[in-house]
């Protein structure tokens, strides 16, 4: 049973555009939702994370939108740049602090065309 | 400040063999988690160590075991290797309840 469903599987966006990646979860006990960025040959790097007591969190060009009733959250990358080309993973856990085992989505391969 | 380090970078083993992977957490971190990432997939949680004890475990068989040392470094052991164990093995560390930071991983190939 896949507990975190991520879409789309791949995404092509023009430079300067907005990249949007969506995730849906099933476990209502989840209370911490991070996004990770992974480049080929590297480990995932934490981008931004949100807890369900807020509906949106913004850090630079990256924004998480969270809809608790729909059990969905999304990552928006504003002014997308070629350097943003990577694989993005959403994740979730029920620890509240993020240190416990994370359940990951299958990933979105993002390509930013110059 | 060194981040999470893992060794070796790459490893090739034969079916049935045993393997040990190593991880040194980020300075100041006391919790270590291990994940398996198959090609084209998201990481899957194997287990977590805190205060030298396994605190949490994902859906992996007992062939996967681990250890945490007093300096917080950790080892992942896999016995009776199967072809399906070929993957990138990631170590992540955290300080108490806060965010996990991942190492570069060990690429294991089982032939």
Interface residues (C-beta under 8 A of the other chain):
Chain A: X6 X34 X36 X41 X42 X43 X44 X45 X46 X49 X89 X91 X95 X96 X97 X98 X99 X100 X101 X102 X103 X104 X105 X106 X107
Chain B: X4 X31 X33 X35 X40 X41 X42 X43 X44 X45 X47 X48 X56 X58 X90 X92 X94 X95 X96 X97 X98 X99 X100 X101 X102 X103 X104 X105
